[in-house]
Amino acid sequence: MQKRILITGAAGFLGSHLCDRFINEGYHVIGMDNLITGDLKNIEHLFPLQNFEFYHHDVSKFIHVTGRLDYILHFASPASPIDYLKIPIQTLKVGSLGTHNCLGLAKAKNARILVASTSEVYGDPQVHPQNEEYWGNVNPVGPRGVYDEAKRFQEAITMAYHTFHNLETRIIRIFNTYGPRMRLNDGRALPAFIGQALRGEDLTVFGDGSQTRSFCYVDDLVDGIYKLLMSNYAQPVNVGNPDEISLKDFAEEIIKLTGTTQKIIFKPLPVDDPKQRQPDIKKAKEILGWEPKVNREDGLKITYKYFKNLPKEELNKLPKEFAKITF
């Protein structure tokens, strides 16, 4: 019997790649998205398929899906700083009400559910690299609080359903991920740098550029998600690439990749911007047999080709909030 899976946030960057993966694995995929940050262009290639269907729906409201469900992947959430400024209430609601609704549906359908958490639960970490036992250093009322605390609540209610209702749950903590279908204007470092290079602008680094990030190519992340869903492990698991780099060095990599003649300019460091971000992936290695395979040089080439081929109007479509955003 063909397995059926619901993927929320299906029209987003990660959600669309997950739809592709589970279609290729032979699943019947039900995509769901309210399109507040997602884009149907990411999944339009799937619409002709018999084993794909799409629901235009906000998971913060009651969810009804007909028929059997074997699995649920809850990836509906704004995932970039630029969205927190524009839709902070919706960000909190999808992490709380949306997660509650997805867990209730999983319970009603007797389905296994995996929820997408984030490295942002660690806040501006005082432990490096970050392991799953670290509780984090988060400012609940700072500019990042609407996202960070939504995800921390999401983990708490997921574990409550696991322990109280004996629901099969999985929690993945996702570190910086990149690849085709990222929004060029979403405010994160990689698309921001590439977009600035393609427009002939100087690359903006906040602070002195010594803060670090660790970038995982999307295909590697999707493989980690798949393996965690199929595992028997209910506690949170970090999935990301531990190859750490400073943002200044990363900007220089983008300059070399794109061949731009623009320079790096420095601006004040935003409030609560994490100084270090590197996953400890020992659990992923031991429990899932997973580790990233795509090195940053190869992944960046693919991603740059994708951005370079975008229509010119996409390249220049920058909202006014962009200048305020933390990378």
Order of alpha helices (4+ residues) and beta strands (2+ residues): beta-alpha-beta-beta-beta-alpha-alpha-alpha-beta-alpha-beta-beta-alpha-beta-beta-beta-alpha-beta-beta-alpha-beta-alpha-alpha
